[in-house]
């Protein structure tokens, strides 16, 4: 495409990309995402200077993991019962850094609530990362016993989101 065909010029011209990179450095921007008609360019960098990385899709969700077994159980009956209960609790953790949403939009009901039964395919929440909304499946079968994240809360990779009792 030539300059005469498009008033803005070719989005992927090397000189234009270099100017965008310089603007990012000058204004300390971590990302630029531009679109004009059918053409789109997104530049992203990590780190303070020059640690440029290409924009990539979010990693696939990690499987839900079991909480670590409790330390040596004391000889009293109540802690022993709690240890047995903890063995059946799976923790669904965030597979990425982003923003936690309990429903698909503010007017919708939450995907799951405490007491709901879930299976491996059931979507339990959405995590927004870089303007992409990623549905997070339970990846475990059981009953939700705790919701550990608040709506619109920033979550890190591995942050516990839900506890699921797998014995029910």
ABEGO torsion letter per residue (X at the ends): XBAAABAAEBAABAAAAAAAAAAAAAAGBABBBBBBEABBBBBBBBEABGBBBBBBBBBBBBBBBBBBBBBBBBABAAAAAAAAAAAABBBBBBABBEBBBABABAABBBABBBGBBBBAABBABBBBBGGBBBBBBAGBBEBBABBABBBGBBBBBGBBABBBBAAX
